[in-house]
């Protein structure tokens, strides 16, 4: 441990240089258990070790019940008992503020289309290689975005959530950090959050680098340490590598489908796919700068052509062997999002046998899961731990 602490002090010096005048202090890598702990154990020590396993993570809050990335959704996730709240997906405004939206294109998550004054902002951009039409956060100041209100993103699956359309504004990440402190005081226990850098390569090319802005906010609020209750994640490994040089927070690399390539790999000509990253060699490389991975559930248990679960892969075993935790995404109660054998009927907004699906995924030894329905996830964990 003495050698590691010395290395961490050196890393802290590098981070101070990268952040300029900001003094970050010595930070470090979280030491994690090599295997998932069934039984809901809280690992000895602080930081990630203090969380129950499997960890229930409120995906964009309690987005199964409220429009995502709103304080209504975040608050409900805590009320329902989520261990961590994914607050939020971070994208920048024109004037450099970080706000919480699932994507920079906000036509599907806000009422921007109902504001005639912003009609001229609608445009088409190429976002990570995909032509995308709509309204983009980087074309709005924070003051302008604050005039908008959030709406349900998938009303066909969640018609009841449309009841809450227009109730909440777009939160800034700094507001989230203050909310985290307030909720921690009110509830008498530490509230955890799990923000994500969205499309960091895209924004860096626009002169709106995410990592430095995120690091400065975390430092300002004293949440940039290895035991800070803020886990950082990204689908772009180079974003996580950049953050590893700026902050000491636990870091997680998100992984999409096996044949996909992270967009930063595309931009730099790195030929590797996600399939290469989930090999033992790829996982060891990730473990050199991150503490966990967030794979799609299909990387843990693939589906066959009919959408039914097949045999689990070796990903859980291989990731644990590399010292990484696994927080796969995303469990949802509605039929269309469940493996075929757990669906009940064909209604797009109907609930299936989600508890059966949880049992199948928890049995693989994953360390936690993102869920749109934290209360369901907690009941499923309770069932699983009872055996």
C-alpha positions as a printed Julia matrix, in Angstrom:
387×3 Matrix{Float64}:
   0.0     0.0     0.0
   2.84    2.37    0.72
   4.02    2.23   -2.91
   0.51    2.82   -4.18
   0.04    5.85   -1.9
   3.31    7.29   -3.18
   2.14    6.79   -6.76
  -1.14    8.45   -5.94
   0.67   11.51   -4.61
   2.55   11.74   -7.89
  -0.7    11.42   -9.84
  -2.17   14.19   -7.69
   0.71   16.45   -8.7
  -0.04   15.8   -12.37
  -3.7    16.61  -11.89
  -2.85   19.92  -10.2
  -0.75   20.86  -13.2
  -3.53   19.94  -15.6
  -6.1    21.97  -13.7
  -3.88   25.01  -13.49
  -4.49   27.01  -10.35
  -6.97   24.5    -8.93
  -5.41   22.56   -6.07
  -6.68   18.99   -6.19
  -4.63   17.22   -3.52
  -3.52   13.6    -3.59
  -6.14   11.24   -4.92
  -6.16    7.67   -6.02
  -7.52    4.5    -7.44
 -10.28    2.68   -5.59
  -9.33   -0.82   -4.55
 -12.26   -3.05   -5.39
 -13.14   -6.62   -4.54
 -12.16   -9.17   -7.12
 -15.59  -10.78   -7.16
 -19.15   -9.7    -6.66
 -20.49  -10.31   -3.17
 -23.89  -11.95   -2.98
 -25.76  -11.36    0.24
 -26.04   -7.6    -0.08
 -22.74   -7.1     1.7
 -21.31   -3.65    2.19
 -17.6    -3.89    1.61
 -15.33   -2.78    4.43
 -14.05    0.76    4.12
 -15.43    3.83    2.41
 -16.08    4.82   -1.15
 -17.47    2.19   -3.48
 -16.86   -0.41   -0.8
 -19.66    1.1     1.27
 -22.33    0.28   -1.3
 -24.56   -2.8    -1.1
 -24.13   -5.5    -3.74
 -25.88   -5.86   -6.13
 -26.08   -2.08   -6.27
 -29.35   -0.61   -7.53
 -28.69    2.47   -9.67
 -31.56    4.79  -10.57
 -31.13    5.26  -14.34
 -31.57    8.99  -15.05
 -33.38    9.02  -11.72
 -36.6     7.04  -11.51
 -37.23    7.5   -15.22
 -39.82    4.74  -15.31
 -42.12    7.08  -13.4
 -41.05   10.66  -14.16
 -39.46   12.48  -17.12
 -35.78   11.62  -17.04
 -33.01   13.89  -15.77
 -35.27   16.13  -13.72
 -35.2    16.79  -10.01
 -38.58   15.08   -9.91
 -36.99   11.91  -11.28
 -33.87   12.17   -9.13
 -35.86   12.84   -5.97
 -38.19    9.92   -6.57
 -35.25    7.58   -7.13
 -34.01    8.41   -3.65
 -37.49    8.12   -2.18
 -37.79    4.64   -3.72
 -34.48    3.61   -2.16
 -31.95    3.69   -5.02
 -28.38    3.2    -3.84
 -27.09    5.61   -6.5
 -28.82    8.13   -8.78
 -27.51    8.61  -12.31
 -27.57   12.4   -12.21
 -26.91   13.12  -14.94
 -25.83   12.8   -18.55
 -23.65   15.88  -18.97
 -23.76   18.13  -22.04
 -22.64   21.77  -22.33
 -24.49   24.98  -23.09
 -23.27   27.62  -25.52
 -21.83   29.56  -22.59
 -20.02   26.55  -21.13
 -22.31   25.31  -18.35
 -22.84   21.59  -17.85
 -26.5    20.54  -17.87
 -28.25   17.18  -17.5
 -29.84   15.83  -20.67
 -29.77   12.35  -22.18
 -28.45   13.81  -25.44
 -27.41   17.26  -26.67
 -30.42   17.1   -29.01
 -33.33   18.16  -26.8
 -36.32   17.98  -29.14
 -37.47   14.72  -27.58
 -36.88   15.59  -23.93
 -38.06   19.21  -23.67
 -40.85   21.46  -24.93
 -38.43   23.44  -27.11
 -40.63   22.84  -30.2
 -43.41   24.8   -28.47
 -41.25   27.93  -28.23
 -41.67   29.93  -31.48
 -38.67   32.06  -30.62
 -36.41   29.02  -30.9
 -37.81   27.67  -34.18
 -34.81   29.02  -36.08
 -32.42   27.01  -33.89
 -33.65   23.72  -35.33
 -30.89   22.28  -37.45
 -29.18   19.1   -38.61
 -25.77   18.13  -37.25
 -23.61   15.05  -37.56
 -23.39   13.6   -34.05
 -20.83   10.81  -33.8
 -21.27   10.05  -37.48
 -25.07   10.14  -37.44
 -27.03   13.02  -39.06
 -29.32   14.28  -36.3
 -32.02   16.92  -36.66
 -33.35   18.98  -33.8
 -32.28   21.52  -31.2
 -28.87   21.21  -29.51
 -27.79   22.41  -26.09
 -24.6    23.95  -27.44
 -26.71   26.43  -29.41
 -28.44   27.77  -26.29
 -27.23   29.78  -23.34
 -28.07   28.47  -19.89
 -30.58   31.27  -19.42
 -32.35   30.2   -22.61
 -32.4    26.55  -21.62
 -33.91   27.47  -18.27
 -37.0    28.74  -20.09
 -37.69   25.17  -21.31
 -39.38   22.34  -19.44
 -38.76   18.6   -19.55
 -41.13   16.1   -21.17
 -41.34   12.3   -21.28
 -38.92   10.88  -23.85
 -40.76    7.61  -24.65
 -44.49    8.37  -24.22
 -45.57    5.25  -26.13
 -44.05    3.11  -23.38
 -44.79    5.5   -20.53
 -48.01    7.39  -21.25
 -48.61    7.97  -17.55
 -45.35    9.93  -17.31
 -46.75   12.57  -19.67
 -48.83   13.76  -16.72
 -45.65   15.43  -15.5
 -44.67   17.1   -18.77
 -43.73   20.72  -18.22
 -43.31   20.46  -14.46
 -39.51   20.54  -14.18
 -36.73   22.55  -15.81
 -33.35   21.32  -17.04
 -30.97   20.99  -14.09
 -27.35   22.09  -14.2
 -24.74   19.74  -12.83
 -23.78   22.29  -10.21
 -27.39   22.32   -9.04
 -27.19   18.52   -8.84
 -24.09   18.73   -6.64
 -25.88   21.12   -4.27
 -28.97   18.9    -4.31
 -26.78   15.91   -3.42
 -25.48   17.73   -0.35
 -28.94   18.85    0.67
 -30.39   15.35    0.33
 -27.48   13.85    2.24
 -28.18   16.21    5.14
 -31.93   15.67    5.05
 -31.76   11.89    4.84
 -28.91   11.39    7.26
 -26.98    9.16    4.86
 -24.67    9.74    1.95
 -26.36   10.22   -1.41
 -24.39    8.93   -4.4
 -24.53   10.15   -7.99
 -23.21    8.66  -11.25
 -22.78   11.32  -13.98
 -21.7    10.57  -17.55
 -19.75   12.62  -20.07
 -21.81   12.56  -23.28
 -20.13   12.7   -26.71
 -16.9    14.17  -25.3
 -14.98   14.03  -28.6
 -17.79   15.85  -30.4
 -17.84   18.62  -27.81
 -14.07   18.94  -27.57
 -13.97   19.67  -31.31
 -16.46   22.48  -30.64
 -14.19   23.96  -27.98
 -16.48   22.77  -25.19
 -14.34   20.11  -23.49
 -16.35   18.29  -20.83
 -13.7    16.75  -18.62
 -12.03   19.95  -17.44
 -15.38   21.58  -16.68
 -16.5    18.5   -14.76
 -13.23   18.3   -12.82
 -13.4    21.97  -11.86
 -16.95   21.6   -10.52
 -16.05   18.49   -8.56
 -13.03   20.25   -7.08
 -15.1    23.33   -6.21
 -17.52   21.15   -4.24
 -14.85   18.94   -2.68
 -15.97   15.83   -4.57
 -12.91   14.95   -6.63
 -11.39   12.31   -4.35
 -11.18    8.54   -4.54
 -13.72    8.18   -1.72
 -16.07   10.88   -3.08
 -19.67    9.71   -3.62
 -19.5    10.53   -7.34
 -18.75    7.82   -9.91
 -17.86    9.09  -13.39
 -18.65    7.19  -16.59
 -18.32    7.51  -20.35
 -18.7     5.47  -23.53
 -15.39    6.97  -24.72
 -12.36    5.38  -23.03
 -10.18    8.41  -23.75
 -12.62   10.58  -21.78
 -12.14    8.31  -18.78
  -8.37    8.37  -19.3
  -8.5    12.16  -19.36
 -10.56   12.22  -16.16
  -8.1     9.82  -14.54
  -5.48   12.54  -14.87
  -7.77   15.26  -13.5
  -9.65   13.73  -10.57
  -9.47   10.8    -8.17
 -13.09    9.7    -8.47
 -13.98    6.09   -9.27
 -14.23    5.74  -13.05
 -16.29    3.43  -15.26
 -16.02    2.7   -18.99
 -19.4     2.14  -20.64
 -19.57   -0.55  -23.32
 -22.14   -0.83  -26.08
 -22.72   -3.73  -28.49
 -19.83   -6.09  -29.19
 -19.41   -5.02  -32.82
 -19.56   -1.28  -32.09
 -16.57    1.04  -31.83
 -16.31    3.87  -29.3
 -16.51    7.14  -31.21
 -13.14    8.32  -29.95
 -11.66    5.15  -31.5
 -13.33    6.01  -34.79
 -11.93    9.54  -34.69
  -8.39    8.4   -33.9
  -8.34    5.41  -36.23
  -8.18    2.84  -33.43
  -9.57   -0.3   -35.13
 -10.67   -2.04  -31.94
 -14.29   -2.81  -31.22
 -16.07   -3.39  -27.91
 -15.43   -7.1   -28.48
 -11.71   -6.35  -28.18
 -12.23   -4.34  -25.0
 -14.05   -7.17  -23.2
 -11.27   -9.71  -23.74
  -9.05  -10.39  -20.71
  -6.34   -8.24  -22.33
  -8.75   -5.39  -23.03
 -10.16   -5.53  -19.52
  -6.68   -5.41  -17.99
  -5.99   -2.28  -20.02
  -9.23   -0.67  -18.8
  -8.26   -1.57  -15.22
  -5.09    0.49  -15.62
  -7.15    3.7   -15.56
 -10.68    2.77  -14.42
 -12.31    0.84  -11.62
 -15.31   -0.59  -13.44
 -17.21   -1.21  -16.64
 -20.83   -0.53  -17.55
 -21.64   -3.09  -20.25
 -24.93   -3.49  -22.02
 -26.75   -6.47  -20.53
 -26.32   -8.31  -23.84
 -22.58   -8.48  -23.2
 -23.32  -10.35  -19.96
 -26.04  -12.67  -21.3
 -26.52  -12.59  -25.1
 -29.92  -13.11  -26.72
 -30.74  -15.44  -29.57
 -32.55  -14.49  -32.77
 -35.91  -14.69  -30.99
 -34.8   -12.34  -28.23
 -34.46  -15.02  -25.54
 -31.52  -15.24  -23.16
 -28.75  -17.71  -23.98
 -25.67  -18.78  -22.0
 -23.85  -16.07  -20.02
 -20.49  -14.99  -21.35
 -17.28  -15.02  -19.31
 -17.39  -11.22  -18.95
 -18.24  -11.18  -15.23
 -15.45  -13.64  -14.39
 -12.94  -11.91  -16.66
 -13.76   -8.41  -15.39
 -13.5    -9.5   -11.77
 -10.19  -11.18  -12.53
  -8.96   -7.79  -13.78
 -10.2    -6.12  -10.57
 -13.14   -4.37  -12.24
 -16.72   -4.09  -11.04
 -19.65   -4.46  -13.47
 -22.7    -2.2   -13.49
 -24.64   -3.27  -16.62
 -27.5    -1.3   -18.16
 -30.57   -1.08  -18.32
 -33.41   -2.9   -16.58
 -36.9    -1.62  -17.41
 -40.29   -3.04  -16.47
 -42.02   -2.68  -19.82
 -42.37   -5.63  -22.2
 -40.41   -4.26  -25.18
 -37.27   -3.89  -23.06
 -37.32   -7.39  -21.57
 -35.94  -10.66  -22.96
 -38.67  -12.41  -24.91
 -39.3   -15.15  -22.35
 -40.15  -12.58  -19.68
 -42.69  -10.57  -21.67
 -46.39  -10.7   -20.83
 -48.55   -9.81  -23.76
 -47.65   -7.28  -26.42
 -48.66   -3.94  -24.92
 -45.84   -1.41  -25.31
 -46.55    0.0   -21.86
 -47.38   -3.37  -20.22
 -45.16   -4.82  -17.52
 -43.6    -8.24  -17.99
 -41.98  -10.69  -15.57
 -39.17   -8.32  -14.75
 -38.4   -10.16  -11.5
 -37.57  -13.26  -13.52
 -35.22  -11.2   -15.68
 -33.51   -9.74  -12.61
 -32.95  -13.24  -11.22
 -31.26  -14.3   -14.44
 -28.94  -11.29  -14.51
 -28.14  -11.21  -10.78
 -27.22  -14.9   -10.97
 -24.29  -14.04  -13.23
 -22.53  -12.23  -10.36
 -22.85   -8.65  -11.61
 -22.08   -6.02   -8.98
 -25.11   -3.86   -9.71
 -27.48   -2.71  -12.41
 -28.95    0.46  -13.85
 -32.73    0.46  -13.68
 -35.51    2.88  -14.64
 -37.56    1.43  -11.77
 -35.46    1.46   -8.57
 -38.24    0.09   -6.35
 -38.56   -2.96   -8.59
 -34.79   -3.42   -8.55
 -34.69   -3.32   -4.75
 -37.45   -5.92   -4.45
 -35.66   -8.09   -7.0
 -32.43   -7.81   -5.0
 -34.29   -8.75   -1.83
 -35.71  -11.83   -3.56
 -32.32  -12.78   -4.97
 -30.52  -12.48   -1.63
 -33.12  -14.65    0.07
 -32.14  -17.41   -2.35
